[in-house]
Amino acid sequence: MEQEPVTGRVVALQANFCRVWLDRAGPDHQLELLCVRRTRLGKSGQQVHVGDQVSLDGIDWAAGRAAVSRLFPRGSRLERPAVANCSRLLVVVALAQPEPDPVQITRFLLAAEATDLQVELVLSKVDLVSRPALEAWLVRLKGWGYDPIGLSVATGEGLELLRQRLVKPGITVLCGPSGVGKSSLLNALIPALQLRVAAVSGRLQRGRHTTRHVELFALGSEALLADTPGFNRPDLPLDPTRLAALFPEMREALRSGACRYRNCLHRGDPGCCVGTDWDRYPHYLQALEELLAAGGSGTARRTQEPDVQAQRTEVRLDRRQRQPSRRRLRQSQQEGLSPPSPSD
C-alpha cells in the first residue's frame, strides 16, 4: 500500500536548514522536523520561504530530520519580509519610544496596501502617552481610513480586542519600525514564547533589532503570527499612477467622483476630484515626486504568485568586452608594443 506523502509548513529558516511543522503527527507523535532543501529546488530557481507548504522525503523519524522535496503553489508572497501564503498584515506603530513619524507610518501603510492583503493597524505603548494624545492619534488615523487599536503590553489594554481580530485562520505578518514592540506584543499574545526584547536607544530614540529572522508562531488552531525583523524605510510601490489607490482616503474620494482627466496624478490641478484639503496630501506629494524622480522605478512588493517555478537568467561576459590577460600585457611590454585593447 502506497504511503501518503508527508507534508507540512515551513515556520523558520535557520542557516541551511528549515523547520517544518507537520500537517499530521509522525509515528512517534513528532510535530516538527528539521529539514534541508533538495538541490534540485535551487537549480530550478525555487526558493523556500517561511509560510510555504512543502512535501518532504528522506525522513529519519528517529533523528527528527528530513528534506524538502517539493513546494506547493503559493497563494501570496511578500518579498520584504519574505513570507509566503500570508492573509493579512499588522502594521505596529509606537506612540512613544520611538516617537511616531507620520511620513514613516505612511510609507509602511503604502507598502502594506501595495500587497493587496488585509491591513490592520496597531498603536503600541499607549501607556506612555496621555489619553488626549492617544485619542488625537486614533481620530487622525481613522481619517486616513483605518480602524486602529491602541494597546499596551504593560497594562494589557487592547490585547483582547487585537486577539479577536487575529484568531481568524491564516498567517498574519507583523511589520513596523524597529523598537515599536513587535516581539513584546507576541510575548503578550503567546506568553510561552518569551522572545528576546531590547530597550530603545536612549540617545537616538531608534529601535534595536531583536528579531533576526522571520518565524511563525501559533496563536490558535489555524491562526499563525509571523514575527519579522524591523526596518525603518520600506520601499514605495512601483507605479506612480497606482499610488493614489494605496491611500484609503483617496480611494473614497475617487469612488464618489471622477477627475476631469483620466491620467490625473491628483496634484491639485483643475478638475481633480481628490483636492488638496486632506491630512496626508503632503505625504502623497512627497511619495509621488520620489517615484517620478526615479522614473517610476520603485520596488513593488506584489503578493500574487501563480507559479513557484522561477526563471533564472545566467549573466555571461560578452567575448568582445573581455580584458586582455596579464600574460598578453607582459608580452606586449617586452616587445615594446602598445597594450592590446579589450576588443583585440
Rosetta blueprint (number, residue, H / E / L):
1 M L
2 E L
3 Q L
4 E L
5 P L
6 V E
7 T E
8 G E
9 R E
10 V E
11 V E
12 A E
13 L E
14 Q E
15 A L
16 N L
17 F E
18 C E
19 R E
20 V E
21 W E
22 L E
23 D L
24 R L
25 A L
26 G L
27 P L
28 D L
29 H L
30 Q L
31 L L
32 E E
33 L E
34 L E
35 C E
36 V E
37 R E
38 R L
39 T H
40 R H
41 L H
42 G H
43 K H
44 S L
45 G L
46 Q L
47 Q L
48 V L
49 H L
50 V E
51 G L
52 D L
53 Q E
54 V E
55 S E
56 L E
57 D E
58 G E
59 I E
60 D E
61 W L
62 A L
63 A L
64 G L
65 R E
66 A E
67 A E
68 V E
69 S E
70 R E
71 L E
72 F L
73 P L
74 R L
75 G L
76 S L
77 R E
78 L E
79 E E
80 R L
81 P L
82 A E
83 V E
84 A E
85 N L
86 C L
87 S L
88 R E
89 L E
90 L E
91 V E
92 V E
93 V E
94 A E
95 L L
96 A L
97 Q L
98 P L
99 E L
100 P L
101 D L
102 P H
103 V H
104 Q H
105 I H
106 T H
107 R H
108 F H
109 L H
110 L H
111 A H
112 A H
113 E H
114 A L
115 T L
116 D L
117 L L
118 Q E
119 V E
120 E E
121 L E
122 V E
123 L E
124 S E
125 K L
126 V H
127 D H
128 L H
129 V L
130 S L
131 R H
132 P H
133 A H
134 L H
135 E H
136 A H
137 W H
138 L H
139 V H
140 R H
141 L H
142 K H
143 G H
144 W L
145 G L
146 Y L
147 D L
148 P L
149 I E
150 G E
151 L L
152 S L
153 V L
154 A L
155 T L
156 G L
157 E L
158 G L
159 L H
160 E H
161 L H
162 L H
163 R H
164 Q H
165 R H
166 L H
167 V L
168 K L
169 P L
170 G E
171 I E
172 T E
173 V E
174 L E
175 C E
176 G L
177 P L
178 S L
179 G L
180 V L
181 G L
182 K H
183 S H
184 S H
185 L H
186 L H
187 N H
188 A H
189 L H
190 I L
191 P L
192 A L
193 L L
194 Q L
195 L L
196 R L
197 V L
198 A L
199 A L
200 V L
201 S L
202 G L
203 R L
204 L L
205 Q L
206 R L
207 G L
208 R L
209 H L
210 T L
211 T L
212 R L
213 H L
214 V L
215 E E
216 L E
217 F E
218 A E
219 L L
220 G L
221 S L
222 E L
223 A E
224 L E
225 L E
226 A E
227 D E
228 T L
229 P L
230 G L
231 F L
232 N L
233 R L
234 P L
235 D L
236 L L
237 P L
238 L L
239 D L
240 P H
241 T H
242 R H
243 L H
244 A H
245 A H
246 L H
247 F L
248 P H
249 E H
250 M H
251 R H
252 E H
253 A H
254 L H
255 R H
256 S H
257 G L
258 A L
259 C L
260 R L
261 Y L
262 R L
263 N L
264 C L
265 L L
266 H L
267 R L
268 G L
269 D L
270 P L
271 G L
272 C L
273 C L
274 V L
275 G L
276 T L
277 D L
278 W L
279 D L
280 R L
281 Y H
282 P H
283 H H
284 Y H
285 L H
286 Q H
287 A H
288 L H
289 E H
290 E H
291 L H
292 L H
293 A H
294 A L
295 G L
296 G L
297 S L
298 G L
299 T L
300 A L
301 R L
302 R L
303 T L
304 Q L
305 E L
306 P L
307 D L
308 V L
309 Q L
310 A L
311 Q L
312 R L
313 T L
314 E L
315 V L
316 R L
317 L L
318 D L
319 R H
320 R H
321 Q H
322 R L
323 Q L
324 P L
325 S L
326 R H
327 R H
328 R H
329 L H
330 R H
331 Q H
332 S H
333 Q H
334 Q H
335 E L
336 G L
337 L L
338 S L
339 P L
340 P L
341 S L
342 P L
343 S L
344 D L
